[in-house]
Structures are given as structure tokens and as C-alpha cells.
Amino acid sequence: MKKPILARVFWSVIILLSAFYLFRGIRFRFLTEGNLETKVFWYVFHFLTALAPLILGPFQFSKSLRIKNVKIHRFLGKIYLLGSLLGGISAFVLGVRLDLEGSIVSLILLSLTWIFMVAAAWITIRNGNIKDHRLFAIRSYGMALVFVFLRLIGDIPQEKLFFFIESPEMRDSTLEWISWIIPLLVIEFAISWIPAIKVKRKFKSRVID
């Protein structure tokens, strides 16, 4: 299967999963009785701001859009970065005020990592560093997609997924941690570690007098 076809399949799967879990998330948080009694403003704010990276991500990584419509790419990129930044900030606030003690540290570190990736993407493009800008943008989009991965693995019965952990609270906490650690590791393997390992450089031997 050629790379363009693989890319289309990949993005199609990402879009479908995002739409499916977004619908489920809206139904659970906003349409289920008892799930929006507190922190209403921050849940709504997080939902509205996080929509930007979720929707615009696939378009921003389109090679044809970046090359043929640079102005549109830059305009959408500003919305993407702003939405990601505000989404990360609101996630931080929700993490600090979270009722589930085992998930507080995980969500706070996730939000801070997301904010850093977004800030780094903005700083690198301001400095004209397109290569690293793209890499940080990929990382930031990976952080935005954590909610998809969390719900994807959350659909697996936890007594089977974490059969070696007896405590339900520990299972929930473990699920929160791996929901963003695994995607981040996969991204780093793909865009940083593996390419670095494959690089071969020729060194000329020097004669020491």
C-alpha cells in the first residue's frame, strides 16, 4: 500500500474515532443527568477550546494545504495554537479541582506538557524553525487526541486490561497515566528516536601528532 493511501486511511480513522468519542463525551458530560453539577464553566470552556485542535489538526498536517495555501495554513494554525493553549489551561484548572485523587497529578502533568508543546510550536515558527515547529505541532496534536485514546482503551474491561491490579482505584489511576504516556512515547519513537537511530554519519579519522 502506497504512503498517500496509508496517510488517507490513517487520517480517516483518526477523524472517525474523534467524532465518535466526541459525541460520546458530549452525551456523557452535558446530556447525562448529574454529570455537570459543578465546574460547569470550565467543562464548557475546555470543550469549546479543545474543539479547535481536534477539528483543525488533520487539515494542518495536510501537505497540499501547507504548500498550496500557505495563508490559510497560517490562519488556521493560529486558531489551532490558541485553541490548544486555552484547552491546556482549562485542562490544568480541571485537574487541580478534580475529585478523583488518583488522577490529579496525571491530568496536571498532561495539561502542562500540552501547554509546553503548543508554546514550543509557536516559538519555533516565530524563529523560522519550520522543521522543529512541525515536530512540536505533531506532539501537541497527540496531546489533544489523548481523550480519544483514553476512551478507546477505557472501553476494554479493566479487569482484563489490568488483570494484575486488584484495586479499582489503582486501575483508574493507571488508565489515566497510560492514556497520555503511551501516545507521547509512540510519537517520540516515530518522529525523534527512530529517525535519530537511523542516521549514519561518516567521520574522518584524525591523526594525532
N, C-alpha and C positions, 0 to 999 in steps of 0.2 A: 504494500500500500504506500503510495507516494506521500511526501510530507504535507502538501497542501490539503490532501484528503484527510490525513490524520489530524491536522490542525482544525479542520471543519468539524470533524467528529468530536474532538476534544471540547471545542467551544460550544457545540450543540449540547453535549452532556452537561457542561457547566451551567449553561443558561437554563436548561430544563430542571436541573436539580435546584438551582437558585430560586426559580419561580415556584417550584413545588413546596420547598421548605419555607419560602417567604409567605406563601398562602397559609401554610400550617401555623407559622409563627404568629401571623396576624389573627388567625382564628383563635389560637390559644390565649394570646395575651390580651387582645382587645374585644373578642366576642364571646369569651367564656366567663361566666359569672364568677366573681371572686378573685380573678387574676389581675385586676387593675385597681385595687383599693388604695394602694399607696404608691408614691413616686410616679404619679401619672404624667407629670410634665416631662420628667427625664426619660421615661419609656417612649413617649410620643416624639420627643426631640431626637432621641437616639434612632428611632425608626426612620424618621424623615431625613436625617442627615446621612445615615448609613445607606440609604437607597441610592445615593449618587455614585459611590464607587461600585456598588453591586450592579447597577444598570450600565454605567459607562465603561466599566473595566474591559469587557470584550471588544468594544469599539476602539478604545485607546490602544489596545495591543494589535490592532489591525495594521499590517504593513502598508496596505494600499492607502488607508486614511492618513497615515503618518507622512507618506511620500507625496500623494496627490492633493491632499487638503491640509496643508500644514496649519493654516489659520484656524480651521475647525478643530484640529487636534489640540492646538494650544488653548483654545477657548474651553473645550470640554475638559482639558487637563486641569485648568484652574478650578472648574466646578468639582472635578474628581478629587483634587487635593484638599479643597476646602471641606467637602463633604466627609472625606476620610478623617481630616483633623478634628472636626466637630464630632464625628462619630466616635473617635477615640477618646475625646474629652468626656463625652456623655457616658461612654462605657466605663471610664475611670470613676466618675461620680456614682454610677450604679454599683460598681464594685465595692467602693468604700461603704455604701449604705446597704449592701447585700445582707439578707437574713441568714443565708447558708454560710456558716463559718468556714467550712472546708473549701469553699470556692472563692473566698475573698481575695487571697493572695494571688491565686491563679488569674482571676479576672483583672486585677490591678496591673500585674506584670504584662498581661496580654495587651491591655489598653496602652500602657507606656511604650511597649515595643511597637505597636501600631503607630502611635504618635511619632516615635523616632523615625520609622521608615518613611512616613509622609514628609516630615521635616527634611530628612536627608534627600529625598527625591526632589523637593523644591530647591534646596541649596545647591545640589549638583547641577540642575538645569540652569540655575541662575549663574553658575560659574562656567557654563558652556560644556560641562562634562556629560555628554549625551549617553555614553556607554554606561556609566555608573548610575545615571538618572533612571535609565531603563531597568536596571537591576533592582534599584530601591523601589521603583514603581511596582515591579513584579512582587516583591516582598510585601509591600503594602496591600496589594490586591489579595495576596494569600491570607493576610490577617483579616481582611474584610470577609473572606469566604469561610472563616473559622466556624461561623454559625451553621453553615451548610454541613461541614464535616462533623460538627458536634451532633447534629440531629441525625446524620447518616449513621454514625456508629452508635448513637443513642437508641436507634431502632433495633439494634441487636440486643437480645435479652442479656442483661448484665450478669446474671448468674452463670451464663455460658461464656460471655466475653471475659469476665473477671472471676472465673471459677475458683481461682486460688485466693480470693479475698472474701472473707466471710461477712464483714461489716457492710451493710448497705450504704452507710455514710461514707466509708472509705472508697467504695465503688464510685459513688457520685463525685467525690473529690478527685479520684484518679481519672475519671472521664473528663472532667474539666481541664485537667492538666494536659492530657494527651491530645485534646481537641485542638490545641494550638501548637504544642511542641512538635507533634508529628508533621503537620503541614509545613512548619518552618524548616524542619530538618530535610524534608523532601525537596523543598525549594532550594535550600543551600547545596544539597547534593547535586541538583540539576544545573544550577547556574553558577556555582562557585567552586565547590570541592572537586567534582569530577573533571570539569574543564581544566582546573589547575594541575591535576594529576596527569592529564593527557599531554600537557605542554612539554615539548622536548627542546632543550636549548643546547647548542654546541659551544663548548668552552675551549678556547685555545690554551694549550699548556704553556706556562711561562717558565723560562729558565731563570733560576735564582742564582745570581752571581755570588 
